[in-house]
Amino acid sequence: MGYYKEIEKFKDFDFDAYFNSVTDDMVINSIHRDKRDVYDFLNLLSNTAKKHLERMAVKSKELTEQWFGRTISLYLPIYISNYCSNECVYCGFSKKNKITRKHLKAEEIEKEAIEIAKTGIKHILLLTGEAENLVSLEYLGEAVEILKRHFASVTIEIYPMEVEQYEFLKEKGVDGLTIYQETYDEKTYKEVHLSGKKSDYHFRLNTPERGAIADLRAVNIGPLFGLSDTHKEAFFCGMHVRYLMNNYLNTEFGISLPRINNAEGGFEAKYQLDDVTFVQFMLAYRLFLPKAGINISTREKAVFRDHLLDLGVTKFSAGSKTAVGGYAEKDKSTEQFETSDKRSTEEIVAMVKSKNYQVIYKDWEQIV
C-alpha cells in the first residue's frame, strides 16, 4: 500500500507558483484533451480555470452522460451509534462534546430500516461514531444482517478497519466503504485530531486501499473542505482516486466534496470553499476522473444541489437524518452535523425527474 509515496512526490512542489503560471491556453488545452495528466488536473484547479467554467461544464456533462447516462442514484444514511473515542475538533460526535448519545439495539435498527425502506431507496449507508469497544465487529455484523433484509446494498462509514475485518463484513453483506481522509495535510491532520485512534494519519490514509484489497465493490473518498488549503486538498484527493483506480481494477471508486457544516463544539472552518470554487473542483474531478462517481450530500443547500445535476453528479443522498434514531425514534440523539437540504425523499425524486434524469433506487444487488 503506497499512496503516501505519491504525496511525497509533491512535498516540495510549489503549488502557488504553478497555479500563478497557468494561462488561458493551458486551461483550454487541458479541457479538450482526450486523456489528462497531473498537470492538466492542476490547470483545471487553478484560478485561471474559473474563466472557463462553461467550457468545463459542457465537457463534464458530455463525459458524465457517456459513462453514467442521465441517471442519479439515491441513497440514505442510517446512524446507529454516536459514541466516539476520538477527539476531533470539527466533529459533533467528538468525545469532548456534551451531547445526547445513543446506541441502537438490534430491534431499534430494524425499526429504522423499516421506516427508511418506505422511501423505496435500496441503497443505505451505515454510520457510527468511532468507538470500537462499543461498536464491535460483531455488533456491526448483526446490524448489516438486519439491513440486508430491507436493502439491496449496504455500505459503511465507520472507523477504519483491517482487511480481515472488511472481509468479515463483506460476508455479512457489506459491499461498499466510504472513508474520508478529512485532510491530506499531515501537519493539519495532527492539529485537528487531538486523541484517539483516528489521530493515526497513515492508518486512515491506507483505509480505502484495505477496502479494495478486501474486494469491496465500491469505495468512496473525499477531504472535508475547510480544514486546510482547499486547492491542495482537491488535488491530493483527485490523485488518491486515480491511484486507487489504477491499482484496483475490480473496485468502483467515487468521490465526495463535503464542506464543514455547523456542529457541536463551535468549530469554524479556517479555509472557506465558496460555491464557484466548489463547482470548479467538481468539474475538474470529472474531467480528470471520467469514470469516477461523484456524490453530493445534503450538507449542501437544496437550490445549489439542484443546479449541480447537469455538471457531473452521479449520486445524491435524499431525506437524510444525521441523528441516531433519526427516522423512527422519538428520542433522537444529537446530530453529527446540520443538514442544509431538508427536503423529503419524495421532493428530491420529483426534482430529479423534472430535470429529465432517471432516478435509480437500486443499481446493484448481490446474487447468492
MIKE-186169 format. One line per field, with one value per residue: residue number from 1; residue in one letter; x, y, z of N, C-alpha, C, CB in turn. Coordinates in steps of 0.2 Angstrom, whole numbers, m for minus. Each point is the difference from the previous one (the first is absolute). Last residue first. Glycine has a CB too. Layout:
BEGIN
n	(NUM/...)
res	(a/...)
nu	(X/...)
nv	(Y/...)
nw	(Z/...)
cau	(X/...)
cav	(Y/...)
caw	(Z/...)
cu	(X/...)
cv	(Y/...)
cw	(Z/...)
cbu	(X/...)
cbv	(Y/...)
cbw	(Z/...)
END
This chain:
BEGIN
n	(368/367/366/365/364/363/362/361/360/359/358/357/356/355/354/353/352/351/350/349/348/347/346/345/344/343/342/341/340/339/338/337/336/335/334/333/332/331/330/329/328/327/326/325/324/323/322/321/320/319/318/317/316/315/314/313/312/311/310/309/308/307/306/305/304/303/302/301/300/299/298/297/296/295/294/293/292/291/290/289/288/287/286/285/284/283/282/281/280/279/278/277/276/275/274/273/272/271/270/269/268/267/266/265/264/263/262/261/260/259/258/257/256/255/254/253/252/251/250/249/248/247/246/245/244/243/242/241/240/239/238/237/236/235/234/233/232/231/230/229/228/227/226/225/224/223/222/221/220/219/218/217/216/215/214/213/212/211/210/209/208/207/206/205/204/203/202/201/200/199/198/197/196/195/194/193/192/191/190/189/188/187/186/185/184/183/182/181/180/179/178/177/176/175/174/173/172/171/170/169/168/167/166/165/164/163/162/161/160/159/158/157/156/155/154/153/152/151/150/149/148/147/146/145/144/143/142/141/140/139/138/137/136/135/134/133/132/131/130/129/128/127/126/125/124/123/122/121/120/119/118/117/116/115/114/113/112/111/110/109/108/107/106/105/104/103/102/101/100/99/98/97/96/95/94/93/92/91/90/89/88/87/86/85/84/83/82/81/80/79/78/77/76/75/74/73/72/71/70/69/68/67/66/65/64/63/62/61/60/59/58/57/56/55/54/53/52/51/50/49/48/47/46/45/44/43/42/41/40/39/38/37/36/35/34/33/32/31/30/29/28/27/26/25/24/23/22/21/20/19/18/17/16/15/14/13/12/11/10/9/8/7/6/5/4/3/2/1)
res	(v/i/q/e/w/d/k/y/i/v/q/y/n/k/s/k/v/m/a/v/i/e/e/t/s/r/k/d/s/t/e/f/q/e/t/s/k/d/k/e/a/y/g/g/v/a/t/k/s/g/a/s/f/k/t/v/g/l/d/l/l/h/d/r/f/v/a/k/e/r/t/s/i/n/i/g/a/k/p/l/f/l/r/y/a/l/m/f/q/v/f/t/v/d/d/l/q/y/k/a/e/f/g/g/e/a/n/n/i/r/p/l/s/i/g/f/e/t/n/l/y/n/n/m/l/y/r/v/h/m/g/c/f/f/a/e/k/h/t/d/s/l/g/f/l/p/g/i/n/v/a/r/l/d/a/i/a/g/r/e/p/t/n/l/r/f/h/y/d/s/k/k/g/s/l/h/v/e/k/y/t/k/e/d/y/t/e/q/y/i/t/l/g/d/v/g/k/e/k/l/f/e/y/q/e/v/e/m/p/y/i/e/i/t/v/s/a/f/h/r/k/l/i/e/v/a/e/g/l/y/e/l/s/v/l/n/e/a/e/g/t/l/l/l/i/h/k/i/g/t/k/a/i/e/i/a/e/k/e/i/e/e/a/k/l/h/k/r/t/i/k/n/k/k/s/f/g/c/y/v/c/e/n/s/c/y/n/s/i/y/i/p/l/y/l/s/i/t/r/g/f/w/q/e/t/l/e/k/s/k/v/a/m/r/e/l/h/k/k/a/t/n/s/l/l/n/l/f/d/y/v/d/r/k/d/r/h/i/s/n/i/v/m/d/d/t/v/s/n/f/y/a/d/f/d/f/d/k/f/k/e/i/e/k/y/y/g/m)
nu	(m134/2/3/m12/8/m19/m23/m5/12/m18/9/m2/m17/m5/m22/10/16/m19/m15/20/4/m24/0/21/m4/22/15/22/11/m1/18/14/m10/m22/m3/m22/m29/m17/m14/15/m7/16/15/7/21/m4/5/m22/2/m19/22/26/4/20/5/1/10/m19/m22/0/12/m21/m10/19/m2/m25/4/29/15/m3/m17/23/5/17/10/9/21/m1/7/15/4/m22/m11/19/1/m24/2/19/m13/m21/15/11/m24/m7/26/11/12/19/m10/m28/m4/m8/m18/m6/m22/0/m8/18/25/m8/4/3/4/10/m4/14/m12/22/8/17/11/17/m13/m19/15/14/m20/m10/23/3/m23/7/22/m14/m20/17/14/m21/m9/21/m18/m24/m14/1/6/9/m13/1/m18/8/m19/9/24/18/15/15/m18/m2/24/m1/m18/14/23/m9/m10/22/12/m14/m12/m15/m18/9/3/13/m1/m1/5/25/4/m13/10/21/m10/m21/m16/m21/m17/m1/m26/m6/m22/3/m21/m5/m2/m11/19/17/4/0/17/11/m1/9/16/5/m8/m16/0/m29/m20/m10/m6/m20/m19/m14/m22/m11/m13/14/21/m7/m2/21/9/m8/8/20/m1/m4/17/15/m13/m5/10/23/m1/m15/1/m29/m11/m13/m7/m11/m18/m7/m24/m16/m24/m2/m9/23/3/m19/9/23/m9/m13/20/14/m17/0/25/4/15/12/m5/14/m10/28/17/22/20/m7/m13/m21/2/28/14/12/m5/6/m11/m14/m27/m24/m15/m7/m15/m5/m7/3/m14/10/m11/16/m10/5/4/25/24/13/m13/m15/21/13/m19/m4/25/1/m20/9/22/m11/m13/20/18/0/2/19/12/m5/3/m12/2/24/1/m14/14/19/m10/m15/m25/m2/m12/0/m18/6/24/m1/m16/15/20/m12/m7/23/6/18/m16/m4/25/5/m19/7/26/2/14/m19/m10/14/m7/m23/8/11/m21/m11/12/m9)
nv	(m72/19/24/20/23/15/3/24/17/18/7/29/14/11/m10/m22/13/14/m20/m12/20/1/m24/1/29/21/8/2/6/m16/8/m25/m17/9/m12/m21/2/m12/m4/m13/0/19/8/m17/13/22/1/m9/6/1/m2/1/m3/m10/14/27/8/14/m8/m4/18/13/m17/1/25/m2/m18/2/m25/m15/m14/m5/m3/m21/m1/m26/2/m3/24/10/20/5/m8/10/21/m1/m5/16/15/m6/3/20/7/m8/0/m16/17/m12/3/m5/3/m22/4/m22/m4/13/17/m13/0/m13/m27/m4/m28/m15/m27/m20/m25/m19/m12/17/12/13/14/2/2/15/11/1/8/15/7/0/10/16/3/1/14/12/m1/m3/m11/3/11/m20/m23/m12/m26/m25/m18/m24/m18/m24/m7/m16/12/12/17/0/0/17/12/m5/7/22/m10/m12/20/14/m11/16/m16/m12/24/21/16/0/25/m3/m23/7/22/m14/m17/11/m17/2/m21/m18/m12/m26/m9/m27/m14/m22/m10/m22/m12/m5/25/0/m19/11/20/m14/m10/23/17/26/26/2/4/7/m25/m2/m20/m1/m10/1/m18/m20/11/14/m21/m9/23/0/m23/8/21/m14/m16/20/20/25/m5/m7/11/21/12/1/m13/4/m19/12/m17/m1/m4/21/m6/5/m19/m9/19/m9/m23/8/13/m20/m14/17/m1/m25/2/27/24/15/26/19/25/12/10/m7/m12/m19/12/m5/23/4/20/m8/m27/m12/m26/m13/9/m11/5/m24/5/20/m10/18/m9/2/5/1/16/m8/11/m18/2/0/14/12/3/4/14/9/1/9/15/3/3/14/9/m1/10/16/m17/m10/20/m7/m29/m20/1/5/m17/m15/7/m3/m22/m3/m5/m14/18/29/17/4/m2/14/14/m2/2/16/11/m11/m7/12/4/m25/m3/18/m8/m24/m4/m27/m7/m16/m6/m20/m2/m2/m18/m9/4/m14/m22/m20)
nw	(m22/m18/14/m16/m10/m4/13/m6/m18/m10/m26/m2/m11/22/6/6/14/8/2/10/13/5/3/13/9/2/17/m12/22/23/20/7/18/18/27/m3/2/15/m21/m22/m24/m7/18/15/m8/m20/m23/m15/m28/m15/m14/m3/m30/m15/m20/m4/m21/m4/m3/25/11/m2/15/15/m2/3/18/9/7/19/m10/m19/m27/m6/m25/m6/m20/m24/m2/19/m15/m9/21/15/m14/1/24/0/m14/13/20/m11/m4/23/15/18/19/16/23/5/29/16/17/3/m11/m28/m18/m21/m12/m26/m10/m25/0/m22/m2/m10/m4/2/m19/m5/20/m15/m15/15/19/m14/m10/23/9/m19/6/24/m6/m15/15/19/m15/m6/24/20/22/7/m16/m15/11/m26/m8/m6/m4/m8/m9/5/16/m5/16/m16/m3/25/2/m18/13/21/m6/8/21/3/m8/15/23/9/m4/19/17/2/m20/m25/m2/5/m8/m20/0/0/m15/m14/m7/21/m4/m17/3/m8/m9/m8/m11/8/25/0/9/m17/m2/24/m2/m19/13/19/m16/m9/24/m2/5/10/m22/m19/m11/m20/m1/m24/6/27/12/1/m4/19/14/m11/3/23/3/m11/13/20/m8/m6/19/3/23/m6/m22/m1/m21/m2/m25/m23/m17/m22/m13/m25/0/7/2/23/12/2/15/13/m4/3/19/8/m6/12/18/m2/m1/12/m9/19/1/14/m2/5/15/m18/7/m13/m23/m11/m6/m6/1/19/6/21/m7/14/m5/4/m18/m10/m21/m16/m25/m21/m23/m26/m24/m22/m20/m26/m20/1/6/m22/m16/15/12/m21/m8/23/2/m23/6/23/m9/m17/19/15/m12/18/18/m12/8/23/m7/1/m25/3/19/m15/m19/15/6/m26/m11/m24/m15/8/0/24/m1/m20/12/20/m15/m14/21/17/26/10/18/0/m2/17/14/m3/m4/9/19/1/m21/6/24/m9/m14/20/12/m17/3/10)
cau	(3/m3/4/m2/4/4/5/m1/2/1/m3/4/1/6/m2/m4/4/4/m3/m2/6/1/m5/2/m1/m6/m4/m6/m2/m1/m6/1/7/2/3/7/6/5/m2/0/m5/m6/m3/m7/m1/m1/7/0/5/m4/m7/m3/m3/m3/m3/m3/5/7/3/m2/6/4/m4/1/6/1/m5/m7/m1/3/m4/m4/m1/m6/0/m7/m1/m3/m7/m2/6/4/m3/m1/7/1/m4/3/6/m1/m3/6/3/m4/m6/m1/m6/1/5/5/0/6/2/7/2/0/m1/m7/m1/3/m3/3/m5/2/m4/2/m2/m3/m6/m4/m5/3/6/m3/m4/5/3/m5/m2/5/m1/m5/2/5/m3/m5/5/3/m5/0/7/5/0/2/m5/3/0/4/m1/4/0/m2/m6/m4/m5/4/1/m7/m2/4/m4/m6/0/2/m6/m5/2/m1/5/5/0/3/m4/1/4/m2/m7/m3/2/m3/m6/1/2/6/6/5/m1/7/3/5/1/3/4/3/3/m4/m7/m4/m2/m6/m5/m2/m5/m6/m4/m3/5/0/4/8/1/5/2/7/2/7/4/4/m5/m6/m1/m1/m6/m5/0/m4/m7/m2/m1/m6/m6/m1/4/m2/m7/m2/1/1/6/6/1/5/0/7/0/7/3/8/2/2/m6/m2/3/m2/m7/1/3/m5/m5/3/0/m7/m2/m1/m6/3/m5/2/m4/m6/m6/m7/0/m1/6/0/m5/m5/m5/m3/1/m2/4/6/7/6/4/3/m2/4/m3/5/m2/1/m2/m1/2/m3/m4/m7/m5/1/3/m5/m4/4/1/m7/m2/4/m2/m6/1/3/m6/m5/m2/m2/m7/m6/m1/m4/3/m1/m7/m3/2/m4/m6/0/0/5/3/2/m4/4/m2/m7/m1/3/m4/m6/1/1/m6/m3/m5/3/1/m7/m3/3/m2/m7/m2/m3/3/1/m2/2/7/0/m2/6/4/m2/5/m4)
cav	(m6/m6/m6/m4/m6/m2/m6/m2/m7/m1/m6/m5/m6/2/6/m2/m3/5/4/m4/0/6/1/m4/m8/m3/m4/m2/6/m1/3/7/1/m2/6/2/0/3/6/0/m3/m1/6/m1/m7/m1/m1/2/m2/0/3/m2/4/m3/m7/m4/m5/1/0/m6/m4/2/0/m7/m1/3/m3/3/6/5/5/m2/7/0/6/3/0/m6/m1/m7/m4/0/m4/m8/m3/0/m6/m6/m1/m2/m7/m5/0/m4/3/m2/0/1/5/m2/4/1/7/2/2/m6/1/3/0/7/3/6/5/6/6/5/7/4/m3/0/m5/m6/m3/m3/m6/m5/m3/m4/m7/m4/m2/m5/m6/m3/m3/m6/m6/m2/m4/4/2/m1/5/7/4/4/7/4/7/4/8/2/4/m1/m5/m7/m3/m2/m6/m5/m2/m3/m7/1/2/m5/m5/3/m3/5/3/m4/m5/m6/1/m7/m1/6/m1/m6/2/5/m4/3/m3/4/7/2/6/2/7/3/6/0/7/4/1/m7/m2/4/m3/m7/2/2/m6/m4/m5/m7/m3/1/m2/6/2/2/3/2/m4/3/6/m2/m3/5/2/m5/m1/6/m1/m6/3/5/m4/m4/m5/m2/0/m4/m7/m2/m5/3/m1/4/m1/2/4/0/m6/0/m4/5/2/m4/2/7/0/m2/5/5/m2/0/7/1/m4/m7/m4/m6/m5/m6/m5/m1/m2/4/5/m3/0/m6/0/m5/2/6/4/7/5/0/1/0/6/1/m5/1/m2/m2/3/m4/3/m5/2/m4/5/2/m2/m6/m6/m4/m3/m6/m5/m3/m4/m7/m4/m3/m5/m5/m2/m5/m4/4/3/m4/1/5/7/2/0/6/6/0/2/8/4/m2/6/m2/m7/m6/m3/m2/m5/m6/m2/m2/m6/m5/m2/5/m3/0/7/3/m3/2/6/1/7/3/7/3/7/3/2/7/5/1/5/7/5/6)
caw	(4/m2/0/5/1/m6/1/7/1/7/2/2/m5/m4/m4/m6/m5/m3/m5/m6/m3/m3/m5/m5/1/m4/5/m4/m3/m7/m2/m3/m1/m7/m3/3/m4/3/3/7/3/m4/m3/1/2/7/2/7/5/6/0/6/5/6/m1/6/1/0/m6/m3/m1/m6/m6/m3/m2/m7/m5/0/m4/3/2/6/3/5/4/3/7/1/m3/2/2/m6/m6/2/m1/m7/m2/3/m4/m6/1/1/m7/m5/m3/m7/m3/m8/m1/m5/m6/m4/m3/1/8/5/7/2/7/3/6/1/3/4/m1/5/m3/4/1/m6/2/4/m4/m6/2/3/m6/m4/4/m1/m7/0/3/m4/m6/2/1/m7/m4/m7/m2/5/5/m2/3/6/0/4/m1/5/m1/m7/1/m5/3/1/m7/m3/4/m3/m6/1/m3/m7/m4/0/m6/m7/m4/0/m6/m6/m2/4/6/3/1/4/7/2/2/6/5/2/m2/m3/4/3/m1/5/m1/5/m2/m6/m2/m5/3/1/m7/m1/4/m3/m6/2/3/m6/m4/2/m4/2/7/1/6/1/6/1/m5/m5/m3/m1/m6/m5/0/m1/m8/m3/1/m4/m7/0/1/m6/m2/m7/1/5/m2/7/0/3/7/3/8/3/7/2/2/m1/m7/m5/m3/m5/m6/m1/m3/m7/m5/m1/m5/m7/m2/m1/m6/1/m2/m3/m1/m3/1/m4/4/0/5/7/4/4/5/m1/m4/2/m6/2/m3/4/m3/5/m1/7/5/6/6/5/6/6/7/5/7/6/4/m3/5/5/m4/m3/5/3/m5/m2/6/m1/m6/2/4/m4/m5/3/m5/m6/1/m3/m8/0/1/7/1/m4/3/6/m3/m1/6/5/3/7/1/m1/m7/m1/4/m3/m6/2/4/m5/m3/m5/m4/m7/m3/m1/m6/m6/m1/m3/2/m6/m1/7/0/m7/1/3/m5/m5/4/m3/0/0)
cu	(m1/3/m4/4/m3/4/3/5/m1/2/3/m4/6/2/6/m2/m4/5/4/m4/m1/6/1/m5/2/m1/m6/m4/m6/m3/m1/m7/1/8/2/1/6/7/6/m3/m1/m6/m7/m4/m8/m1/0/7/m2/4/m3/m7/m3/m2/m4/m2/m2/4/7/3/m2/6/4/m4/1/7/1/m4/m7/m1/3/m5/m6/m1/m6/1/m7/m2/m4/m7/m2/7/5/m2/0/7/2/m4/3/6/m2/m2/6/3/m3/m6/0/m7/1/5/5/m2/6/2/7/2/0/0/m7/m3/3/m3/3/m5/3/m4/2/m3/m5/m7/m6/m5/2/5/m3/m4/5/4/m5/0/6/m1/m6/2/5/m3/m4/4/3/m4/m1/7/5/m1/3/m6/3/m1/4/m1/4/1/m2/m7/m6/m5/3/0/m7/m2/4/m4/m7/0/2/m7/m5/1/m1/6/6/0/4/m4/2/5/m3/m7/m3/1/m4/m7/0/1/7/6/5/m1/6/3/5/1/2/3/3/2/m4/m7/m4/m2/m7/m5/m2/m5/m7/m4/m4/6/1/4/8/1/4/1/7/1/7/4/4/m5/m7/m1/m2/m7/m5/0/m4/m7/m2/m1/m6/m6/m1/5/m3/m7/m2/1/2/5/6/0/5/m1/7/0/7/2/7/1/1/m6/m2/3/m3/m7/0/2/m6/m6/3/m1/m7/m2/1/m6/3/m5/2/m4/m6/m5/m7/0/m1/6/0/m5/m7/m6/m3/2/m1/5/5/6/5/4/3/m2/6/m4/5/m2/2/m1/m2/3/m3/m3/m7/m5/1/3/m6/m5/3/1/m6/m2/4/m3/m6/1/3/m5/m5/m3/m3/m7/m6/m2/m5/2/m2/m7/m2/2/m5/m6/0/0/5/4/2/m4/5/m1/m8/m2/3/m4/m6/1/1/m6/m3/m5/3/1/m7/m2/3/m2/m7/m3/m3/3/1/m1/3/7/0/m1/6/4/m2/4)
cv	(m6/m5/m6/m7/m4/m6/m1/m6/m2/m8/m1/m6/m5/m6/3/7/m2/m3/5/4/m4/0/6/1/m3/m7/m3/m4/m1/7/m1/2/7/1/m2/7/3/0/3/7/1/m3/m2/6/m1/m8/m1/m2/2/m3/m1/4/m3/5/m2/m7/m5/m6/1/m1/m6/m4/2/m1/m7/m1/3/m3/2/7/5/6/m2/7/0/6/3/0/m6/m1/m7/m4/0/m4/m7/m3/m1/m6/m7/m1/m3/m7/m5/0/m4/3/m3/m1/1/6/m2/4/1/6/1/2/m7/1/4/0/6/4/7/5/5/7/5/6/4/m3/1/m6/m7/m3/m3/m7/m6/m3/m4/m7/m5/m2/m5/m7/m4/m3/m6/m6/m3/m4/3/2/m1/5/7/3/3/8/4/7/3/7/3/3/m1/m5/m7/m3/m2/m7/m5/m2/m3/m7/1/2/m6/m6/1/m3/5/4/m3/m5/m7/0/m6/m1/6/m1/m6/2/4/m3/3/m4/5/6/1/7/2/8/3/7/m1/6/4/2/m6/m1/4/m3/m6/2/2/m5/m3/m3/m7/m5/2/0/6/3/2/3/1/m4/3/5/m3/m4/5/2/m6/m1/6/m1/m6/2/4/m4/m3/m6/m2/m1/m4/m8/m2/m5/5/m1/4/m1/0/4/0/m7/0/m4/5/3/m3/2/7/m1/m2/6/5/m2/1/7/2/m3/m7/m5/m6/m6/m6/m6/m1/m3/4/6/m1/m1/m6/1/m4/3/6/4/7/5/0/0/1/7/1/m5/0/m2/m2/4/m5/3/m5/4/m3/6/1/m2/m6/m6/m4/m3/m6/m5/m4/m4/m6/m4/m4/m6/m6/m2/m6/m5/3/2/m4/3/5/7/2/1/7/7/1/2/7/5/m3/6/m3/m6/m6/m5/m2/m6/m6/m3/m3/m7/m6/m3/5/m3/0/7/2/m3/3/7/1/7/3/7/3/7/3/2/7/5/2/5/7/6)
cw	(m3/4/m1/m1/5/1/m6/1/7/1/8/3/2/m5/m4/m4/m6/m6/m3/m5/m7/m5/m4/m6/m6/1/m4/4/m5/m3/m7/m2/m3/0/m7/m3/3/m4/4/2/8/4/m4/m3/1/0/8/3/7/6/6/0/6/5/6/m3/6/1/m1/m7/m5/m1/m6/m6/m3/m3/m7/m6/m1/m4/4/2/6/3/4/3/1/8/2/m3/1/1/m6/m6/2/m2/m7/m3/2/m5/m7/1/0/m7/m5/m2/m7/m3/m7/m1/m5/m6/m4/m3/0/7/4/8/1/7/3/7/1/2/5/m2/6/m3/4/1/m5/2/3/m4/m6/1/2/m6/m4/4/m2/m7/0/3/m4/m7/2/1/m7/m5/m7/m2/5/6/m1/3/5/m1/5/m2/6/m1/m7/1/m6/2/1/m6/m2/3/m4/m6/0/m4/m7/m3/0/m5/m8/m4/m1/m6/m6/m3/3/6/2/1/4/8/3/2/7/7/3/m2/m3/4/4/m2/6/m2/7/m2/m6/m2/m5/3/0/m7/m1/4/m4/m5/2/2/m6/m4/3/m5/1/8/1/7/0/7/1/m4/m6/m3/m1/m7/m6/0/m2/m7/m3/1/m4/m7/m1/0/m6/m3/m7/1/5/m1/7/0/2/8/3/8/2/6/2/2/m1/m7/m5/m4/m6/m6/m2/m3/m7/m5/m1/m5/m7/m2/m2/m7/2/m1/m4/m1/m4/2/m4/4/0/5/7/5/5/6/0/m4/0/m7/2/m2/5/m4/6/m1/7/5/6/6/5/6/5/7/5/6/6/4/m3/4/5/m4/m3/4/3/m5/m2/6/m1/m6/1/4/m5/m5/3/m5/m5/2/m2/m7/0/1/7/1/m4/4/6/m3/m1/6/6/3/7/2/m1/m6/0/5/m3/m6/2/3/m5/m3/m5/m5/m7/m3/m2/m7/m7/m2/m4/2/m6/m1/6/0/m7/1/3/m5/m5/3/m3/0)
cbu	(m1/m4/8/m12/10/0/m8/m12/8/m7/m1/9/m5/4/m7/m4/7/0/m10/0/7/m5/m8/5/m10/2/4/7/12/m2/0/12/1/m11/3/4/m8/m6/m12/10/1/8/11/2/12/m4/5/m13/9/m9/m1/11/m3/6/10/m3/8/m3/m11/m11/5/m4/m10/1/5/m8/m8/5/10/9/m9/9/3/2/7/m4/12/6/5/7/5/m5/m12/m2/4/m8/m9/4/2/m11/m5/7/m4/m10/5/6/m4/12/6/m9/m5/4/m6/2/m9/4/m6/m6/12/0/m3/2/m6/10/m10/12/m10/7/6/10/3/8/3/m8/m2/8/m1/m10/2/7/m6/m6/9/5/m8/m2/9/0/m9/11/5/m7/m12/m2/m4/11/m10/8/m12/8/m11/m9/2/6/2/10/1/m4/8/10/m4/m1/12/7/m4/5/12/4/1/m3/m13/m3/m11/3/m5/m3/m1/8/10/1/0/11/6/m3/m6/m4/m4/6/m11/3/m11/6/m7/m9/2/m9/5/11/10/3/8/11/6/6/11/10/7/m12/6/m3/m10/m5/0/1/m8/1/m9/0/m5/2/13/7/1/8/12/4/3/11/9/2/6/12/0/m5/0/10/9/m6/4/m7/m4/m2/m4/3/m11/4/m9/1/m11/5/m5/5/10/m2/m2/10/7/m4/3/12/1/m3/8/m2/m3/12/m10/12/m10/6/5/3/12/5/5/m6/m7/8/10/12/1/3/1/m2/m5/m7/m9/1/m2/3/m9/8/m12/10/m9/7/m1/m1/m2/m1/8/11/6/m6/2/11/2/m6/6/10/m3/m2/10/6/m5/2/11/9/4/8/13/4/10/1/m1/9/10/m1/2/12/5/7/m11/1/0/11/m4/m3/9/9/m3/0/11/5/m5/11/m2/11/2/m5/6/10/m1/m3/12/m3/10/2/m9/m2/1/m10/m7/4/m4/m11/7/m9)
cbv	(7/4/5/5/6/12/m5/4/1/10/m5/9/8/7/3/m10/m5/6/m1/m10/1/5/m6/m8/2/9/8/1/4/m13/8/m2/m12/4/5/m12/1/m4/m4/m8/m9/m2/5/m6/m2/12/7/m2/0/m2/m2/m2/7/m10/m2/11/7/12/5/0/4/11/2/m4/8/9/m2/11/m4/m8/m8/m8/7/m13/6/m11/1/m6/6/1/10/11/3/3/11/10/3/6/13/6/3/9/12/3/11/m11/10/m4/m4/m8/10/m11/3/m12/m7/m7/11/m5/0/6/m11/1/m10/m1/m6/m5/m5/m5/m11/m1/1/8/12/9/5/9/11/7/6/10/10/6/6/11/10/6/8/12/7/4/m9/m10/0/m3/m9/2/m1/m10/m2/m9/0/m9/2/m11/4/5/12/9/3/8/12/6/m1/10/6/m4/4/11/m9/5/m1/m10/5/6/11/m6/8/8/m6/m5/9/4/m8/11/m4/10/m6/m5/5/m12/3/m11/1/m8/3/m6/0/m7/6/9/m3/m1/11/4/m6/3/m2/m1/10/3/m9/7/m12/3/m7/2/1/10/2/m7/m3/9/0/m8/4/7/m6/m5/8/4/m9/0/m3/12/9/4/3/10/5/9/m12/8/m11/7/m4/0/m5/13/4/8/m1/m10/2/2/m10/m6/4/m3/m12/m2/4/m8/m9/1/8/2/8/3/7/5/5/3/1/m10/8/m5/7/m8/4/2/m10/m1/m8/m12/6/m6/5/m13/m8/12/m7/8/1/m6/6/m8/12/m11/7/m12/4/4/9/11/9/6/9/11/8/6/11/9/6/9/12/5/2/9/1/m9/3/3/m4/m12/m9/m2/m6/m13/m6/m1/m10/m4/7/m12/m2/6/11/11/4/7/12/8/5/9/12/4/m9/m2/4/m7/m10/2/2/m10/4/m11/m4/m12/m3/m11/m8/m3/m9/m12/m4/m4/m9/m6)
cbw	(10/m11/7/0/m3/m3/8/0/m9/4/m12/3/m9/10/9/6/10/11/7/7/11/10/6/7/7/m9/9/m11/1/2/9/m4/m2/m5/11/2/m9/11/1/1/m9/m9/0/10/5/3/m9/1/m9/m7/m12/7/m9/m2/m8/7/m5/3/m4/6/11/3/7/12/8/4/9/5/m6/4/0/4/m11/2/m8/1/3/m9/m10/10/5/m3/4/12/3/m2/9/10/m1/1/12/4/m2/7/3/2/8/0/10/m6/7/4/10/0/4/m10/m2/m10/4/m11/3/m13/6/m7/m3/1/m7/10/m1/m7/12/4/m4/0/11/5/m6/4/10/m2/m3/9/7/m3/0/12/4/m4/5/2/6/3/m1/m12/9/m5/m6/0/m4/2/m7/0/12/m3/12/2/m5/6/9/m3/m1/11/3/3/10/11/2/3/9/10/1/5/4/10/1/m11/m9/m5/m3/m12/m9/m4/m8/m6/m11/7/10/m9/m2/3/m5/4/m10/m4/12/5/11/1/m4/8/8/m4/m1/10/3/m6/11/3/m4/12/0/m10/3/m13/6/m12/m8/7/12/10/1/6/13/4/0/9/10/0/2/11/7/m2/12/m2/8/6/m7/6/m10/7/0/m10/m2/m10/3/m12/m8/2/m4/9/11/6/7/12/8/4/9/12/4/4/12/8/2/13/m9/6/0/5/3/m10/10/m11/m2/m3/m8/m10/m8/m6/m7/3/m6/13/m9/3/m10/9/m6/3/m9/m3/m6/m4/m3/m6/m5/m7/m3/m7/m11/m3/9/0/m7/m1/8/m1/m9/3/8/m5/m6/7/6/m7/1/11/m6/2/12/1/m2/11/m5/4/m8/m9/5/1/m10/m2/5/m9/m2/m4/m13/3/m4/5/7/m5/m2/10/4/m7/2/m3/9/6/12/9/3/7/12/7/1/m5/5/5/m8/m6/9/6/m6/2/12/m2/m2/6)
END
